[in-house]
Amino acid sequence: MGKKAFIFDLDGVIVDTAKYHFLAWQKIASELGIEFTPEHNEELKGVSRVRSLDIILKLGNIEASEENRNKWLKQKNEDYLSYIEHMDETEILPGVLNILEFIKEKNQLIGLGSASKNARPILEKVKILHLFDAIVDGNDVTNAKPDPEVFLQAARLLNATNEDSMVFEDSVAGIQAANSVNMTSIGIGDETILREAKYNFKDFTFMDTSFIEAFIK
């Protein structure tokens, strides 16, 4: 029997960088005269930077030149990077480290499947990069979730079948991506939003290690 693969999204699952994405996008939206609320931000979870800008511009019914779009995308990333510059291990969400270390103790495989183009530096800042056997992020894929490309690449790098892969996600797009290729989807967050997930947990403190162990067997 091959090893099982545990593939984690980054933002909102391992660390709460979602709040920094929100602040960076909100700054741009404000400059453009667009109201951008936390509810609107839910639509941006798990999608690419380019697609996120499209959603925000649509909220304001704004048509933009390629030059302006590129300017705003660059500005957003620079603002975001300034917010995450001082991240450390205290930003790891509750219960995550316990689950990651348990998976390692069981000699199983850990992968990252994230739309973020800053995944590696973030994992370094919070001092858990060494726990990952494979990392696939926004630099490695061309299709954003709900396309399953990021998870398929991670499973391939881990030499695991889709059926032997478990995906931890906080976005509807991510859950749909995992489901579309028969990976076991685990929703982390509000189960009313992530109702398409096979299993749901409010956060990792609600997940006992026996849940992971049952998947390994």
WOWO-V613615 format. One record per residue. N is the residue number from 0. RES is the residue in one small letter. SS is DSSP state (h for helix, s for strand, l for the rest). PHI is phi in whole degrees, 0 to 359 (999 if undefined). NEAR is the number of other ideal C-beta (glycine too) atoms within 12 Angstrom. Layout:
BEGIN
N;RES;SS;PHI;NEAR + N;RES;SS;PHI;NEAR
END
This chain:
BEGIN
0;m;l;999;10 + 1;g;l;286;16 + 2;k;l;287;24 + 3;k;l;269;33 + 4;a;s;250;40 + 5;f;s;246;48 + 6;i;s;251;47 + 7;f;s;251;49 + 8;d;l;288;48 + 9;l;l;258;51 + 10;d;s;293;45 + 11;g;l;85;40 + 12;v;l;246;44 + 13;i;l;267;46 + 14;v;s;227;40 + 15;d;l;266;28 + 16;t;l;286;37 + 17;a;h;304;36 + 18;k;h;293;22 + 19;y;h;284;31 + 20;h;h;300;43 + 21;f;h;300;32 + 22;l;h;298;23 + 23;a;h;293;35 + 24;w;h;291;41 + 25;q;h;297;28 + 26;k;h;298;23 + 27;i;h;293;37 + 28;a;h;301;31 + 29;s;h;298;18 + 30;e;h;296;20 + 31;l;l;267;27 + 32;g;l;75;14 + 33;i;l;253;24 + 34;e;l;284;15 + 35;f;l;230;32 + 36;t;l;257;17 + 37;p;h;303;17 + 38;e;h;293;13 + 39;h;h;299;21 + 40;n;h;297;29 + 41;e;h;301;26 + 42;e;l;291;24 + 43;l;l;269;40 + 44;k;l;297;44 + 45;g;l;81;45 + 46;v;l;252;35 + 47;s;l;289;33 + 48;r;h;298;35 + 49;v;h;297;26 + 50;r;h;294;26 + 51;s;h;298;42 + 52;l;h;297;35 + 53;d;h;303;23 + 54;i;h;296;27 + 55;i;h;293;39 + 56;l;h;298;26 + 57;k;h;295;20 + 58;l;h;302;25 + 59;g;l;261;22 + 60;n;l;52;11 + 61;i;l;255;21 + 62;e;l;264;12 + 63;a;l;231;22 + 64;s;l;286;11 + 65;e;h;299;12 + 66;e;h;298;10 + 67;n;h;293;18 + 68;r;h;301;24 + 69;n;h;296;16 + 70;k;h;297;18 + 71;w;h;291;32 + 72;l;h;297;28 + 73;k;h;294;19 + 74;q;h;298;23 + 75;k;h;301;36 + 76;n;h;294;28 + 77;e;h;296;19 + 78;d;h;296;26 + 79;y;h;300;33 + 80;l;h;298;23 + 81;s;h;293;17 + 82;y;h;289;28 + 83;i;h;271;33 + 84;e;l;306;17 + 85;h;l;256;13 + 86;m;l;295;28 + 87;d;l;215;15 + 88;e;h;296;19 + 89;t;h;291;14 + 90;e;h;273;29 + 91;i;s;293;30 + 92;l;l;292;36 + 93;p;l;305;21 + 94;g;l;85;25 + 95;v;h;296;35 + 96;l;h;299;25 + 97;n;h;300;23 + 98;i;h;289;39 + 99;l;h;300;36 + 100;e;h;291;21 + 101;f;h;295;26 + 102;i;h;300;36 + 103;k;h;296;22 + 104;e;h;300;16 + 105;k;l;274;22 + 106;n;l;59;14 + 107;q;l;258;32 + 108;l;s;255;32 + 109;i;s;238;41 + 110;g;s;232;44 + 111;l;s;245;46 + 112;g;s;228;52 + 113;s;l;229;49 + 114;a;l;283;45 + 115;s;l;295;43 + 116;k;l;268;30 + 117;n;l;243;34 + 118;a;h;298;37 + 119;r;h;299;24 + 120;p;h;298;23 + 121;i;h;294;40 + 122;l;h;298;34 + 123;e;h;293;20 + 124;k;h;298;26 + 125;v;l;266;30 + 126;k;l;64;20 + 127;i;l;231;33 + 128;l;h;305;22 + 129;h;h;293;15 + 130;l;h;279;31 + 131;f;l;262;33 + 132;d;l;273;28 + 133;a;s;206;32 + 134;i;s;230;37 + 135;v;s;235;38 + 136;d;l;228;32 + 137;g;l;296;34 + 138;n;l;280;20 + 139;d;l;255;26 + 140;v;l;234;27 + 141;t;l;252;14 + 142;n;l;249;23 + 143;a;l;276;32 + 144;k;l;302;40 + 145;p;l;277;28 + 146;d;l;296;25 + 147;p;l;276;34 + 148;e;h;309;27 + 149;v;h;298;48 + 150;f;h;283;49 + 151;l;h;297;32 + 152;q;h;295;32 + 153;a;h;298;42 + 154;a;h;298;38 + 155;r;h;296;24 + 156;l;h;296;24 + 157;l;l;273;34 + 158;n;l;58;17 + 159;a;l;239;33 + 160;t;l;284;21 + 161;n;h;299;27 + 162;e;h;294;17 + 163;d;h;262;26 + 164;s;s;245;42 + 165;m;s;245;43 + 166;v;s;246;51 + 167;f;s;254;51 + 168;e;s;220;47 + 169;d;l;246;43 + 170;s;l;241;43 + 171;v;h;298;31 + 172;a;h;299;39 + 173;g;h;292;44 + 174;i;h;297;39 + 175;q;h;297;28 + 176;a;h;298;40 + 177;a;h;295;45 + 178;n;h;298;29 + 179;s;h;293;22 + 180;v;l;239;30 + 181;n;l;62;20 + 182;m;l;270;38 + 183;t;s;284;33 + 184;s;s;265;39 + 185;i;s;241;38 + 186;g;s;277;39 + 187;i;s;248;42 + 188;g;l;138;33 + 189;d;l;285;20 + 190;e;l;292;21 + 191;t;l;288;13 + 192;i;l;276;25 + 193;l;l;261;35 + 194;r;l;294;17 + 195;e;l;281;24 + 196;a;l;291;31 + 197;k;l;292;23 + 198;y;s;229;27 + 199;n;s;226;25 + 200;f;s;223;30 + 201;k;l;300;21 + 202;d;l;200;26 + 203;f;h;288;33 + 204;t;h;289;16 + 205;f;h;269;20 + 206;m;l;256;32 + 207;d;l;279;15 + 208;t;h;297;22 + 209;s;h;296;13 + 210;f;h;296;25 + 211;i;h;293;31 + 212;e;h;298;18 + 213;a;h;296;15 + 214;f;h;286;30 + 215;i;h;291;24 + 216;k;l;290;12
END
